[in-house]
Amino acid sequence: MSLADTASEIEHLNDKQRECLENCFEAAETCEWCADACAGEGEGMAKCIRLCRDVADLTTLHARFMARNSNYSEELAQVCAGACEECAAECEQHDADHCQLCAEVLRECAETCRQMASA
């Protein structure tokens, strides 16, 4: 079963929340990959690695909060959006393909988190 299929089974989620949950998991996976790849590139990548790891943890936590219908999900969505935007700005400064892809995924995640929080 795919993540989209699983998310569609969570009855209390609306469409914006489902999209946000899926984007949060994609952001977490992409950030873990980016951080690992950056670790092999040497000096100058510490901030990128740190931000990617923060985002991976935050987005995973937020997805779990959405899945269990937590009262704190909307507040956490705002935190996730801010972290995603900060990390995307950092990743955009690096030429590596993984950083560029990570920035793209994070921009989308930030947008859906903000939409979910304002719904």
Phi, psi and omega per residue, in radians:
M1 nan 2.323 -3.139
S2 -1.388 2.894 3.102
L3 -1.055 -0.723 3.125
A4 -1.067 -0.707 3.103
D5 -1.125 -0.757 3.141
T6 -1.117 -0.813 -3.139
A7 -1.065 -0.612 -3.134
S8 -1.189 -0.336 3.122
E9 -1.458 -0.245 3.140
I10 -1.427 1.797 -2.931
E11 -1.112 -0.574 -3.061
H12 -1.380 -0.134 -3.129
L13 -1.468 2.341 2.981
N14 -1.540 3.116 -3.065
D15 -1.071 -0.705 3.124
K16 -1.124 -0.716 3.124
Q17 -1.166 -0.697 3.107
R18 -1.075 -0.816 3.133
E19 -1.083 -0.716 3.131
C20 -1.114 -0.783 3.130
L21 -1.033 -0.800 3.131
E22 -1.111 -0.749 -3.137
N23 -1.179 -0.588 3.097
C24 -1.122 -0.764 3.112
F25 -1.166 -0.659 3.087
E26 -1.129 -0.717 3.111
A27 -1.098 -0.737 3.137
A28 -1.076 -0.807 3.135
E29 -1.097 -0.777 -3.112
T30 -1.154 -0.711 3.131
C31 -1.155 -0.683 3.098
E32 -1.097 -0.743 3.113
W33 -1.113 -0.802 -3.117
C34 -1.099 -0.806 -3.140
A35 -1.049 -0.732 3.132
D36 -1.132 -0.768 3.133
A37 -1.141 -0.692 3.124
C38 -1.133 -0.584 3.141
A39 -1.064 -0.487 3.138
G40 -1.526 -0.018 -3.075
E41 -1.703 -0.022 3.064
G42 1.572 -2.694 -3.046
E43 -1.145 2.764 3.075
G44 1.513 0.039 -3.085
M45 -1.950 0.067 -3.047
A46 -1.043 -0.759 -3.116
K47 -1.140 -0.721 3.130
C48 -1.092 -0.788 -3.138
I49 -1.091 -0.830 -3.112
R50 -1.064 -0.815 -3.137
L51 -1.142 -0.721 3.114
C52 -1.059 -0.738 3.131
R53 -1.171 -0.699 3.078
D54 -1.045 -0.819 -3.123
V55 -1.126 -0.725 3.122
A56 -1.016 -0.759 3.123
D57 -1.190 -0.787 -3.112
L58 -1.126 -0.787 -3.092
T59 -1.206 -0.603 3.076
T60 -1.152 -0.766 3.103
L61 -1.071 -0.788 -3.134
H62 -1.078 -0.746 3.109
A63 -1.059 -0.712 3.118
R64 -1.154 -0.683 3.101
F65 -1.116 -0.722 3.100
M66 -1.106 -0.748 -3.098
A67 -1.080 -0.596 -3.115
R68 -1.721 0.172 3.053
N69 1.067 0.763 -3.125
S70 -1.182 2.562 3.074
N71 -1.227 -0.229 -3.091
Y72 -1.730 0.069 -3.045
S73 -1.089 -0.737 -3.115
E74 -1.158 -0.702 3.099
E75 -1.141 -0.728 3.131
L76 -1.168 -0.534 3.088
A77 -1.054 -0.696 3.115
Q78 -1.156 -0.724 3.107
V79 -1.103 -0.781 3.124
C80 -1.044 -0.791 -3.125
A81 -1.034 -0.799 3.126
G82 -1.101 -0.760 3.125
A83 -1.136 -0.716 3.113
C84 -1.081 -0.734 -3.136
E85 -1.160 -0.731 3.117
E86 -1.113 -0.773 -3.138
C87 -1.161 -0.713 3.116
A88 -1.060 -0.734 3.120
A89 -1.073 -0.688 3.103
E90 -1.184 -0.823 -3.115
C91 -1.069 -0.631 -3.133
E92 -1.103 -0.351 3.141
Q93 -1.355 -0.201 -3.083
H94 -1.885 2.468 -3.077
D95 -1.368 -0.275 -3.057
A96 -1.033 2.432 -3.140
D97 -0.998 -0.699 -3.124
H98 -1.123 -0.619 3.103
C99 -1.209 -0.731 3.133
Q100 -1.121 -0.748 3.098
L101 -1.149 -0.725 3.121
C102 -1.027 -0.801 3.130
A103 -1.027 -0.731 3.134
E104 -1.096 -0.829 3.129
V105 -1.090 -0.702 -3.109
L106 -1.205 -0.623 3.087
R107 -1.087 -0.744 3.119
E108 -1.149 -0.738 3.131
C109 -1.099 -0.777 3.129
A110 -1.033 -0.746 -3.133
E111 -1.096 -0.807 -3.112
T112 -1.236 -0.563 3.069
C113 -1.119 -0.757 3.123
R114 -1.133 -0.717 3.096
Q115 -1.083 -0.753 -3.139
M116 -1.116 -0.723 -3.106
A117 -1.184 -0.513 -3.099
S118 -1.626 -0.053 -3.111
A119 -1.351 nan nan
